[in-house]
Amino acid sequence: MRNGFTATGPSRAEKAVVPVGVRLSTDIEYRPDRLNPYRARVRWFDPATKRRLYLSEGKADEDEAQEWLQSIIEAAEAGLSPSLATIKLAEYGDSNMDLALRGLELKTLDPYLAGWRMRVVPALGHLAVRMITNGAVDRTVQNWIADEHSRSTVKNTIAVLVRVMEQAVRDGIIKVNPARVTGWQKLCTQAEDELLNPRALALFDWETLVALADALVAASHDEYRGWGDVVIFAACTAARIGEISGCRVGDIDTTQWIWTVRRQTTPAPGGLPDKGTKGKRARKVPIVEEIRPLVAQRILSAGPNPDARLLTGPRGGRISTAVLRDATHWDDVVTKLGYEHLRRHDLRHTGLTWFADAGVQVHVLRRIAGHGSLTTTQRYLHPDVHKITAAGAALSAHFSVLRAPRSLPSPIVMTR
């Protein structure tokens, strides 16, 4: 018993001696009243100050605690102090930013520091430097692009992350810089093309949508109908997949059939947390008659809890665009149907295009979409070929009227 808690005893790495002369002492304590009850702790004497120092972290189970201790031991054997081996990216970057950005011109510092503060730290700052992987950086960059940040903004944000991680390489914390990602420029180009002509990415009609949903269900494990519901719901509400995943039963008003979009589920290192909508504001979206039976059935299946998610995976899990893609074999299905270009986000383009073609006024469409800029919404209003030819015919008729000879007025006869 130690400090009122029962210890599991010393780990195999107890009293490991590292080349720098620091003797590490490790143990794991079980504290049943904590959310993460297994506290892994490492202690050592600082050779310079002769002070006794320690680090500790709570873990969900003993295996995780042992893994954390082992990572400290391996870092120490490589000559890295325990405090540096576990330092979080936000703390490391803030402490070493001057070194990381040395040699840059003053005009470059502001966009780099803005990228660090506004994007890198919120996305990755909570992770230990040694735990940041290529995959974590890839997913983070994709999220920045999906949030419609400009190419220069993404470039500057990646650049500052690369420099900070390069400093970590020089300090011996990591061996390879995981921030040197490739292929993001192509993703930016794709996103820019979407913004210029999103109508080109939309499905043709309701029958095409239903056929797609049925094909995806048929390709999924156990033919889970929920995947088709997600696809149809996304197209008919013009919502993002993350917003659909974040939808709760209590967000649906079945009297007026309106969905109040309040949150979205977004991929992040370590899971799929909920956060506010992209515009940080709730918005209202109509639920059209065609999908009301679907929504009513999902509400009935979810039960009486208003916080229950409306649409989930087959085991009740949260949905992301990647989860939907993998579970339905999306790429294979859309290729067989002849829609090689189609991605999950194109369901949103489909809905907004259909709303626009139905004659919804642009200011209303903007509110449904949650667009910050009216210019973005107006891109969905591009007329189809028939409307273009009709417009040409109307202009020709107007010219004909202008060219028509005007009759002269009758002469006035003066009489006495």
Secondary structure, DSSP 8 states (H G I E B T S, - for coil): -BTTBEEEEE-TTTTEE-TTS-EEEEEEEE-TTSSS-EEEEEEEE-TTT--EEEEEEEESSHHHHHHHHHHHHHHHHTT--HHHHT-BHHHHHHHHHHHHTTT--HHHHHHHHHHIIIIIHHHHTTSBGGG--HHHHHHHHHHHHHTT--HHHHHHHHHHHHHHHHHHHHTTS-SS-TT---SHHHHHHHHHHHHH-GGGGS---HHHHHHHHHHHHHHSGGG-HHHHHHHHHHHHHT--HHHHHT-BGGGEETTTTEEEE-EEE--BTTB--EEE-TTSS-EEEE--GGGHHHHHHHHHHH-S-TTSBSS--TTS----HHHHHHHHTHHHHHHHHT-TT--TTHHHHHHHHHHHHTT--HHHHHHHHT-S-HHHHHGGG---HHHHHHHHHHHHHHHHHHHS------------
